[in-house]
Amino acid sequence: MVASEQTCDVVVVGAGGAGLAAAIEARRAGADVVLLEKNPAPGGSTAWSVGSVTASGSSHQARAGVADDPASHWRDMAAFNGDLDPRDNPALRRVLADAMPETMDWLEAQGLRFFGPMPEPPHTRPRMHTVLPNARAYIVHLGRAARRIGVRVATQTRAVALVQEGGG
């Protein structure tokens, strides 16, 4: 197997939803970004997901007249824990709940469209937003956004070693 050598500011390993989002934001911050994906096409587990996002404070909720906020969302998420509650990380759950209004706006700015909000018990308010037409839309739209701004995407490229030079 022949190894190739590239230099860049940021290497993102894995072109699923999280990897694509990280690459987009690193590039927008001015970094030269290479996104490595071992498979023939981006997707990761995001492409297999249902595609729903639970969010409070979304524009969809506002249009539907649903009054909601991240603090209520955070409290309701604990109801999913059941016997696993001792293993929960309330601080991390708070970060997620607080970030979801902005995250929904960011996803829609990348071209994604959602249906909802729909009820999802035990949530006390409708918060389930489902991407249209299906979960593959995350990869399609985030992939387009990444390429449009100059992220270098290398598919069928497995990361086996990364070399960091300098003190960065």
Backbone as ProteinMPNN parsed JSONL, in Angstrom:
{"seq_chain_A": "MVASEQTCDVVVVGAGGAGLAAAIEARRAGADVVLLEKNPAPGGSTAWSVGSVTASGSSHQARAGVADDPASHWRDMAAFNGDLDPRDNPALRRVLADAMPETMDWLEAQGLRFFGPMPEPPHTRPRMHTVLPNARAYIVHLGRAARRIGVRVATQTRAVALVQEGGG", "coords_chain_A": {"N_chain_A": [[0.844, -1.178, 0.0], [0.583, 2.174, -0.846], [1.503, 5.088, 0.727], [0.223, 8.389, 0.939], [1.316, 11.75, 1.103], [0.242, 14.664, 2.556], [-0.089, 18.104, 3.325], [-1.73, 20.188, 5.649], [-3.857, 22.403, 7.534], [-5.871, 21.396, 9.195], [-6.984, 18.145, 9.845], [-9.71, 16.124, 9.342], [-11.145, 13.194, 10.393], [-13.289, 10.96, 9.048], [-16.253, 11.185, 7.341], [-18.95, 11.555, 8.142], [-21.959, 13.034, 9.462], [-21.042, 14.622, 11.698], [-18.288, 14.86, 11.155], [-18.324, 16.185, 8.661], [-19.563, 18.6, 9.442], [-17.638, 19.581, 11.255], [-15.476, 19.93, 9.51], [-16.491, 21.896, 7.778], [-16.822, 24.088, 9.529], [-14.163, 24.461, 10.413], [-12.934, 25.181, 8.008], [-14.353, 27.52, 7.409], [-13.322, 29.072, 9.403], [-10.937, 29.658, 8.371], [-8.999, 27.71, 8.002], [-6.967, 25.39, 6.144], [-8.35, 22.532, 5.051], [-8.503, 19.007, 5.206], [-10.544, 16.3, 4.642], [-10.929, 13.063, 5.56], [-12.188, 9.966, 4.453], [-12.889, 6.614, 4.869], [-14.598, 5.03, 3.378], [-16.225, 4.549, 0.114], [-17.832, 6.781, -0.281], [-18.988, 9.787, 1.379], [-20.84, 9.64, 4.495], [-21.136, 7.792, 6.791], [-22.488, 6.793, 10.006], [-24.52, 8.603, 10.103], [-25.863, 8.569, 7.678], [-27.37, 6.327, 7.958], [-29.153, 6.873, 9.886], [-32.32, 7.781, 11.421], [-32.854, 10.413, 11.059], [-34.01, 12.392, 12.557], [-34.201, 15.251, 14.718], [-34.147, 16.462, 17.942], [-35.211, 19.425, 19.196], [-35.379, 22.54, 20.91], [-36.797, 25.843, 20.913], [-36.832, 26.352, 18.182], [-37.323, 27.703, 14.841], [-39.42, 26.414, 13.661], [-40.979, 25.535, 15.809], [-41.76, 28.05, 16.759], [-43.34, 29.003, 14.606], [-45.407, 27.184, 14.82], [-46.543, 27.953, 17.138], [-45.526, 26.977, 19.525], [-44.347, 27.395, 22.645], [-41.204, 27.252, 23.968], [-38.072, 26.317, 25.475], [-34.481, 25.997, 25.991], [-33.88, 25.229, 28.678], [-36.172, 23.875, 29.613], [-36.184, 21.825, 27.745], [-33.793, 20.507, 28.446], [-34.503, 19.559, 31.024], [-36.603, 17.792, 30.335], [-35.243, 15.88, 28.805], [-34.008, 14.239, 30.668], [-35.976, 12.481, 31.422], [-35.861, 10.353, 29.693], [-33.915, 8.718, 30.661], [-34.391, 6.747, 32.705], [-33.49, 3.77, 34.386], [-30.871, 4.203, 33.791], [-30.089, 6.662, 34.629], [-28.07, 7.331, 36.615], [-25.786, 7.165, 35.061], [-25.87, 9.292, 33.365], [-24.774, 12.449, 32.012], [-25.315, 15.347, 33.192], [-24.288, 17.941, 32.713], [-23.219, 17.806, 30.133], [-25.54, 17.142, 28.758], [-26.834, 19.549, 29.131], [-25.265, 21.281, 27.579], [-25.888, 20.29, 25.022], [-28.727, 20.768, 24.907], [-28.775, 23.576, 25.159], [-27.413, 24.327, 22.843], [-28.998, 23.541, 20.698], [-31.04, 25.324, 19.474], [-29.448, 27.147, 17.934], [-28.03, 25.266, 16.454], [-30.028, 24.084, 14.857], [-30.662, 26.31, 13.253], [-28.19, 26.576, 11.939], [-28.015, 24.141, 10.527], [-30.188, 24.436, 8.765], [-29.253, 26.626, 7.327], [-27.357, 25.381, 5.817], [-28.826, 24.204, 3.91], [-30.568, 22.188, 4.607], [-33.854, 20.913, 5.241], [-36.701, 20.715, 7.361], [-39.388, 18.803, 8.841], [-41.93, 19.353, 11.129], [-42.517, 20.801, 14.375], [-42.931, 17.626, 16.013], [-44.749, 15.684, 18.45], [-42.943, 13.919, 20.996], [-43.046, 11.789, 23.284], [-41.222, 11.151, 26.284], [-41.111, 13.966, 26.213], [-42.397, 17.147, 27.064], [-43.275, 19.02, 25.323], [-43.837, 19.548, 21.79], [-41.017, 18.623, 20.002], [-39.659, 17.168, 18.129], [-37.994, 17.188, 15.129], [-37.943, 16.327, 11.814], [-35.758, 15.518, 9.239], [-36.02, 16.368, 5.778], [-35.805, 14.94, 2.501], [-35.15, 12.547, 3.702], [-32.821, 10.854, 5.95], [-30.434, 10.831, 4.528], [-30.202, 13.338, 3.466], [-28.728, 14.979, 5.188], [-26.051, 14.289, 4.648], [-25.861, 14.825, 1.899], [-26.389, 17.653, 1.724], [-24.538, 18.769, 3.608], [-22.179, 17.781, 2.559], [-22.124, 19.077, 0.041], [-21.928, 21.742, 0.923], [-19.435, 21.681, 2.202], [-17.654, 21.065, 0.084], [-18.15, 23.257, -1.577], [-16.99, 25.402, -0.214], [-14.361, 24.754, -0.235], [-13.267, 22.55, 1.192], [-11.132, 19.82, 1.159], [-11.966, 16.694, 0.162], [-11.273, 13.389, 0.708], [-12.078, 10.359, -0.34], [-12.259, 6.784, 0.193], [-9.982, 6.597, 1.668], [-8.074, 5.719, 4.21], [-7.214, 6.715, 7.423], [-4.175, 6.131, 8.879], [-2.016, 7.07, 10.218], [-1.154, 10.152, 11.643], [0.798, 13.019, 11.351], [2.051, 15.519, 13.299], [3.439, 18.639, 12.955], [5.528, 21.168, 14.301], [4.411, 23.456, 16.866], [1.654, 23.632, 16.988]], "CA_chain_A": [[0.0, 0.0, 0.0], [1.356, 3.396, -0.962], [0.991, 6.184, 1.547], [0.392, 9.704, 0.337], [1.631, 12.771, 2.081], [-0.381, 15.964, 2.313], [-0.029, 19.013, 4.457], [-2.926, 21.016, 5.822], [-3.998, 22.929, 8.894], [-6.782, 20.552, 9.967], [-7.419, 16.875, 9.275], [-10.913, 15.569, 9.97], [-11.237, 11.787, 10.033], [-14.668, 10.491, 9.025], [-17.138, 12.125, 6.647], [-20.352, 11.5, 8.527], [-22.497, 14.35, 9.767], [-20.177, 15.378, 12.605], [-17.049, 15.173, 10.454], [-18.612, 17.224, 7.671], [-19.793, 19.86, 10.156], [-16.346, 20.044, 11.772], [-14.671, 20.397, 8.372], [-17.083, 23.155, 7.316], [-16.514, 25.168, 10.469], [-12.716, 24.714, 10.377], [-12.657, 25.911, 6.756], [-14.89, 28.878, 7.561], [-12.414, 29.784, 10.313], [-9.737, 29.995, 7.617], [-8.043, 26.606, 7.92], [-6.879, 24.49, 4.995], [-8.929, 21.338, 5.657], [-8.619, 17.743, 4.488], [-11.514, 15.401, 5.271], [-10.639, 11.695, 5.14], [-13.279, 8.998, 4.61], [-12.42, 5.294, 4.439], [-15.561, 4.42, 2.46], [-16.262, 5.161, -1.216], [-18.602, 8.025, -0.279], [-19.324, 10.254, 2.725], [-22.102, 9.136, 5.036], [-21.041, 7.318, 8.161], [-23.738, 6.336, 10.611], [-25.564, 9.606, 9.851], [-26.64, 8.134, 6.51], [-28.244, 5.22, 8.37], [-30.02, 7.313, 10.977], [-33.698, 8.141, 11.11], [-32.77, 11.783, 10.583], [-34.754, 13.314, 13.407], [-33.457, 16.059, 15.668], [-34.986, 17.028, 18.986], [-34.714, 20.773, 19.451], [-36.269, 23.565, 21.459], [-36.507, 27.188, 20.434], [-36.643, 26.369, 16.727], [-38.268, 28.522, 14.07], [-40.596, 25.561, 13.413], [-41.817, 25.64, 17.003], [-42.34, 29.403, 16.805], [-44.426, 29.064, 13.619], [-46.509, 26.344, 15.301], [-47.045, 28.502, 18.391], [-45.021, 26.196, 20.652], [-43.423, 28.114, 23.523], [-40.247, 26.274, 24.471], [-36.757, 26.876, 25.771], [-33.486, 24.953, 26.271], [-33.93, 24.73, 30.059], [-37.24, 22.867, 29.654], [-35.69, 20.703, 26.935], [-32.81, 19.815, 29.289], [-35.225, 18.817, 32.07], [-37.352, 16.697, 29.725], [-34.343, 14.814, 28.331], [-33.714, 13.326, 31.775], [-37.048, 11.484, 31.517], [-35.482, 9.202, 28.871], [-32.837, 7.971, 31.303], [-34.832, 5.575, 33.455], [-32.503, 3.17, 35.282], [-29.521, 4.629, 33.404], [-29.876, 8.044, 35.055], [-26.776, 7.568, 37.257], [-24.724, 7.235, 34.05], [-26.064, 10.498, 32.567], [-23.894, 13.581, 32.25], [-26.218, 16.492, 33.091], [-23.616, 19.113, 32.139], [-23.149, 17.597, 28.685], [-26.919, 17.249, 28.293], [-27.137, 20.982, 29.111], [-24.595, 21.831, 26.395], [-26.706, 19.895, 23.874], [-30.003, 21.498, 24.903], [-28.516, 24.998, 24.919], [-26.897, 24.533, 21.482], [-29.91, 23.1, 19.634], [-31.654, 26.366, 18.636], [-28.446, 27.616, 16.974], [-27.701, 24.145, 15.571], [-31.091, 23.993, 13.851], [-30.452, 27.411, 12.302], [-26.995, 26.255, 11.152], [-28.369, 23.071, 9.586], [-31.04, 25.001, 7.72], [-28.408, 27.483, 6.492], [-26.618, 24.491, 4.912], [-29.765, 23.722, 2.905], [-31.462, 21.154, 5.123], [-35.232, 21.298, 5.539], [-37.26, 19.836, 8.382], [-40.816, 18.705, 9.1], [-42.183, 19.307, 12.563], [-42.161, 19.8, 15.375], [-43.892, 16.577, 16.353], [-44.617, 15.202, 19.832], [-42.079, 12.764, 21.258], [-43.053, 11.533, 24.72], [-41.802, 11.9, 27.396], [-41.004, 15.423, 26.12], [-43.654, 17.803, 27.406], [-43.637, 19.892, 24.203], [-43.379, 19.003, 20.501], [-39.632, 19.017, 19.712], [-39.043, 16.298, 17.129], [-37.905, 17.754, 13.784], [-37.455, 15.27, 10.926], [-35.162, 16.064, 8.017], [-36.702, 15.987, 4.541], [-36.794, 13.884, 2.445], [-34.72, 11.433, 4.55], [-31.568, 11.107, 6.659], [-29.334, 11.041, 3.579], [-30.128, 14.774, 3.184], [-27.621, 15.562, 5.957], [-24.795, 14.065, 3.934], [-25.921, 15.537, 0.619], [-26.261, 19.098, 1.902], [-23.284, 19.111, 4.267], [-21.121, 17.505, 1.586], [-22.11, 20.196, -0.921], [-21.424, 22.939, 1.595], [-17.997, 21.497, 2.43], [-16.937, 21.188, -1.193], [-18.339, 24.615, -2.095], [-16.076, 26.34, 0.435], [-12.976, 24.352, -0.432], [-12.771, 21.42, 1.977], [-10.647, 18.722, 0.317], [-12.557, 15.439, 0.634], [-10.587, 12.223, 0.155], [-12.785, 9.12, -0.023], [-11.465, 5.563, 0.103], [-8.707, 6.969, 2.274], [-8.087, 5.348, 5.625], [-6.163, 7.351, 8.218], [-3.421, 5.159, 9.675], [-1.103, 7.844, 11.053], [-1.143, 11.591, 11.408], [2.036, 13.603, 11.862], [1.889, 16.938, 13.642], [4.705, 19.357, 12.965], [5.427, 22.465, 14.956], [3.798, 23.441, 18.199], [0.228, 23.922, 16.915]], "C_chain_A": [[0.887, 1.237, 0.0], [0.703, 4.476, -0.11], [1.184, 7.494, 0.798], [0.629, 10.713, 1.448], [0.991, 14.083, 1.654], [-0.139, 16.828, 3.536], [-1.301, 19.847, 4.462], [-2.92, 21.536, 7.246], [-4.806, 21.995, 9.783], [-7.085, 19.298, 9.174], [-8.637, 16.424, 10.059], [-11.02, 14.136, 9.473], [-12.684, 11.341, 10.18], [-15.604, 11.534, 8.451], [-18.598, 11.805, 6.883], [-20.812, 12.914, 8.844], [-21.586, 15.191, 10.637], [-18.879, 15.779, 11.917], [-17.235, 16.264, 9.418], [-18.824, 18.576, 8.345], [-18.486, 20.428, 10.69], [-15.482, 20.608, 10.65], [-15.189, 21.739, 7.858], [-16.681, 24.297, 8.241], [-15.019, 25.471, 10.519], [-12.342, 25.52, 9.134], [-13.168, 27.345, 6.847], [-14.039, 29.727, 8.507], [-11.076, 30.092, 9.638], [-8.722, 28.889, 7.47], [-8.098, 25.913, 6.563], [-7.256, 23.111, 5.538], [-8.924, 20.162, 4.687], [-9.54, 16.846, 5.305], [-11.296, 14.008, 4.705], [-11.823, 10.782, 5.435], [-12.829, 7.67, 4.056], [-13.333, 4.646, 3.405], [-15.563, 5.134, 1.107], [-17.008, 6.5, -1.28], [-18.814, 8.479, 1.166], [-20.64, 9.642, 3.202], [-22.008, 8.733, 6.485], [-22.376, 6.85, 8.695], [-24.862, 7.353, 10.435], [-26.454, 9.176, 8.695], [-27.609, 7.01, 6.862], [-29.29, 5.666, 9.381], [-31.437, 7.591, 10.486], [-33.748, 9.57, 10.585], [-33.511, 12.796, 11.411], [-33.834, 14.021, 14.389], [-34.457, 16.607, 16.674], [-34.413, 18.376, 19.366], [-35.803, 21.651, 20.053], [-35.878, 24.909, 20.856], [-36.295, 27.285, 18.937], [-37.655, 27.298, 16.057], [-39.539, 27.73, 13.769], [-41.541, 25.6, 14.608], [-42.505, 27.005, 17.058], [-43.507, 29.519, 15.837], [-45.646, 28.261, 14.066], [-47.094, 26.854, 16.625], [-46.606, 27.741, 19.621], [-44.014, 27.04, 21.426], [-42.495, 27.094, 24.164], [-38.91, 26.961, 24.705], [-35.787, 25.745, 26.109], [-33.536, 24.402, 27.697], [-35.014, 23.659, 30.209], [-36.836, 21.619, 28.882], [-34.726, 19.862, 27.766], [-33.502, 18.983, 30.367], [-35.947, 17.607, 31.48], [-36.445, 15.56, 29.261], [-34.023, 13.811, 29.427], [-34.764, 12.229, 31.893], [-36.758, 10.249, 30.668], [-34.545, 8.256, 29.611], [-33.272, 6.693, 32.014], [-33.754, 5.088, 34.406], [-31.076, 3.607, 34.966], [-29.187, 6.041, 33.883], [-28.538, 8.264, 35.765], [-25.613, 7.686, 36.257], [-24.831, 8.494, 33.184], [-25.025, 11.555, 32.946], [-24.747, 14.84, 32.097], [-25.578, 17.732, 32.464], [-23.526, 18.991, 30.617], [-24.545, 17.675, 28.061], [-27.322, 18.723, 28.192], [-26.499, 21.657, 27.899], [-25.42, 21.524, 25.148], [-27.994, 20.71, 23.805], [-29.791, 22.974, 24.574], [-28.095, 25.276, 23.477], [-27.92, 24.244, 20.39], [-30.608, 24.215, 18.861], [-30.688, 26.87, 17.552], [-28.078, 26.508, 15.976], [-28.763, 23.972, 14.489], [-30.945, 25.09, 12.803], [-29.275, 27.107, 11.379], [-27.319, 25.178, 10.114], [-29.232, 23.604, 8.445], [-30.246, 25.934, 6.801], [-27.572, 26.664, 5.51], [-27.533, 23.893, 3.845], [-30.713, 22.644, 3.377], [-32.83, 21.735, 5.426], [-35.836, 20.249, 6.473], [-38.777, 19.904, 8.409], [-40.981, 18.657, 10.616], [-42.424, 20.699, 13.087], [-43.308, 18.824, 15.658], [-43.701, 16.184, 17.817], [-43.666, 14.009, 19.895], [-42.058, 12.539, 22.772], [-41.758, 10.835, 25.145], [-41.562, 13.411, 27.342], [-42.379, 16.041, 26.364], [-44.126, 18.764, 26.321], [-43.189, 19.235, 22.895], [-41.992, 19.54, 20.15], [-38.994, 18.214, 18.592], [-39.146, 16.938, 15.751], [-37.277, 16.685, 12.894], [-36.977, 15.881, 9.623], [-35.9, 15.524, 6.79], [-35.71, 15.9, 3.388], [-36.432, 12.682, 3.308], [-33.351, 11.762, 5.133], [-30.389, 11.359, 5.725], [-29.166, 12.526, 3.242], [-29.01, 15.45, 3.973], [-26.323, 15.469, 5.165], [-24.766, 14.833, 2.624], [-25.648, 17.021, 0.827], [-24.958, 19.496, 2.583], [-22.097, 18.844, 3.346], [-20.999, 18.611, 0.552], [-21.509, 21.442, -0.299], [-19.915, 22.85, 1.803], [-17.209, 21.696, 1.142], [-16.999, 22.616, -1.738], [-17.341, 25.599, -1.474], [-14.627, 25.878, 0.421], [-12.411, 23.296, 0.492], [-12.324, 20.341, 0.989], [-11.151, 17.409, 0.917], [-11.865, 14.288, -0.077], [-11.331, 10.974, 0.592], [-11.857, 7.933, -0.295], [-10.053, 5.811, 0.61], [-8.802, 6.718, 3.767], [-6.93, 6.058, 6.326], [-5.476, 6.27, 9.044], [-2.401, 5.851, 10.574], [-1.213, 9.304, 10.655], [0.125, 12.148, 12.045], [1.79, 15.083, 12.089], [3.26, 17.56, 13.701], [4.518, 20.705, 13.627], [4.707, 22.338, 16.266], [2.301, 23.636, 18.185], [-0.644, 22.784, 17.301]], "O_chain_A": [[1.84, 1.322, 0.774], [-0.495, 4.737, -0.219], [2.186, 7.685, 0.107], [0.188, 10.533, 2.583], [1.181, 14.547, 0.529], [-0.002, 16.323, 4.65], [-1.865, 20.163, 3.414], [-2.079, 21.152, 8.059], [-4.492, 21.812, 10.959], [-7.401, 19.362, 7.986], [-8.606, 16.348, 11.287], [-10.991, 13.891, 8.267], [-13.24, 11.34, 11.278], [-15.739, 12.629, 8.996], [-19.397, 11.783, 5.946], [-20.121, 13.882, 8.524], [-21.375, 16.368, 10.343], [-18.415, 16.908, 12.076], [-16.405, 17.167, 9.304], [-18.315, 19.59, 7.868], [-18.249, 21.632, 10.589], [-14.833, 21.64, 10.818], [-14.396, 22.624, 7.536], [-16.248, 25.352, 7.779], [-14.64, 26.634, 10.656], [-11.523, 26.436, 9.207], [-12.492, 28.277, 6.412], [-14.039, 30.955, 8.418], [-10.193, 30.702, 10.241], [-7.672, 29.103, 6.866], [-9.147, 25.859, 5.921], [-6.555, 22.576, 6.397], [-9.286, 20.294, 3.518], [-9.34, 16.657, 6.505], [-11.458, 13.792, 3.504], [-12.39, 10.819, 6.527], [-12.425, 7.59, 2.896], [-12.885, 3.798, 2.634], [-14.969, 6.203, 0.969], [-16.833, 7.263, -2.23], [-18.82, 7.654, 2.08], [-21.45, 9.183, 2.396], [-22.724, 9.274, 7.328], [-23.289, 6.546, 7.928], [-26.033, 7.011, 10.599], [-27.665, 9.394, 8.727], [-28.57, 6.772, 6.131], [-30.211, 4.913, 9.696], [-31.7, 7.626, 9.284], [-34.596, 9.898, 9.756], [-33.631, 13.954, 11.009], [-32.827, 13.47, 14.833], [-35.493, 17.152, 16.296], [-33.267, 18.47, 19.806], [-36.986, 21.514, 19.74], [-34.767, 25.082, 20.354], [-35.64, 28.215, 18.468], [-38.695, 27.63, 16.627], [-40.615, 28.312, 13.638], [-42.758, 25.688, 14.443], [-43.693, 27.096, 17.367], [-44.551, 30.068, 16.189], [-46.78, 28.608, 13.737], [-48.026, 26.259, 17.166], [-47.248, 27.843, 20.666], [-42.944, 27.362, 20.909], [-42.957, 26.17, 24.834], [-38.657, 28.051, 24.192], [-36.218, 24.651, 26.473], [-33.26, 23.221, 27.905], [-34.79, 22.643, 30.867], [-37.11, 20.498, 29.308], [-34.832, 18.635, 27.785], [-33.13, 17.832, 30.597], [-35.909, 16.519, 32.056], [-36.84, 14.396, 29.319], [-33.789, 12.638, 29.134], [-34.472, 11.152, 32.413], [-37.353, 9.196, 30.9], [-34.401, 7.1, 29.213], [-32.591, 5.671, 31.93], [-33.168, 5.877, 35.147], [-30.171, 3.407, 35.777], [-28.115, 6.561, 33.573], [-27.91, 9.299, 35.542], [-24.57, 8.251, 36.588], [-23.959, 8.734, 32.35], [-24.478, 11.549, 34.049], [-24.889, 15.351, 30.987], [-26.249, 18.488, 31.763], [-23.735, 19.97, 29.9], [-24.709, 18.211, 26.966], [-28.059, 19.107, 27.284], [-27.12, 22.509, 27.263], [-25.629, 22.402, 24.31], [-28.316, 21.279, 22.762], [-30.548, 23.553, 23.795], [-28.389, 26.347, 22.944], [-27.724, 24.668, 19.251], [-30.766, 24.068, 17.649], [-31.072, 27.003, 16.39], [-27.843, 26.78, 14.798], [-28.43, 23.739, 13.327], [-31.087, 24.835, 11.607], [-29.351, 27.35, 10.175], [-26.935, 25.3, 8.951], [-29.017, 23.25, 7.285], [-30.545, 26.018, 5.61], [-27.127, 27.185, 4.488], [-27.071, 23.158, 2.972], [-31.584, 22.22, 2.618], [-32.956, 22.895, 5.816], [-35.525, 19.061, 6.386], [-39.376, 20.918, 8.051], [-40.222, 17.969, 11.298], [-42.521, 21.659, 12.322], [-44.486, 19.168, 15.552], [-42.608, 16.335, 18.362], [-43.597, 13.2, 18.97], [-41.168, 13.032, 23.465], [-41.254, 9.993, 24.402], [-41.79, 14.088, 28.345], [-43.397, 15.511, 25.917], [-45.247, 19.268, 26.383], [-42.248, 18.441, 22.901], [-41.801, 20.749, 20.014], [-37.895, 18.546, 18.147], [-40.244, 17.201, 15.261], [-36.189, 16.192, 13.194], [-37.687, 16.657, 8.983], [-36.344, 14.376, 6.771], [-34.822, 16.749, 3.311], [-37.304, 11.872, 3.623], [-32.786, 12.818, 4.848], [-29.438, 12.041, 6.107], [-28.099, 12.933, 2.781], [-28.402, 16.4, 3.48], [-25.591, 16.45, 5.031], [-23.746, 15.43, 2.279], [-24.769, 17.586, 0.177], [-24.33, 20.472, 2.172], [-21.122, 19.595, 3.352], [-19.892, 19.035, 0.222], [-20.683, 22.119, -0.913], [-19.199, 23.831, 1.603], [-16.21, 22.415, 1.123], [-16.022, 23.121, -2.291], [-16.896, 26.531, -2.145], [-13.759, 26.532, 0.998], [-11.191, 23.149, 0.578], [-13.073, 19.992, 0.077], [-10.801, 17.059, 2.045], [-11.865, 14.214, -1.306], [-11.237, 10.565, 1.749], [-10.811, 8.074, -0.929], [-9.072, 5.309, 0.062], [-9.516, 7.414, 4.489], [-5.792, 6.0, 5.861], [-6.127, 5.572, 9.822], [-1.97, 5.283, 11.577], [-1.347, 9.637, 9.477], [0.475, 11.775, 13.165], [1.373, 15.805, 11.184], [4.144, 17.076, 14.409], [3.453, 21.313, 13.518], [4.424, 21.232, 16.725], [1.701, 23.794, 19.249], [-1.868, 22.909, 17.279]]}, "name": "protein", "num_of_chains": 1, "seq": "MVASEQTCDVVVVGAGGAGLAAAIEARRAGADVVLLEKNPAPGGSTAWSVGSVTASGSSHQARAGVADDPASHWRDMAAFNGDLDPRDNPALRRVLADAMPETMDWLEAQGLRFFGPMPEPPHTRPRMHTVLPNARAYIVHLGRAARRIGVRVATQTRAVALVQEGGG"}
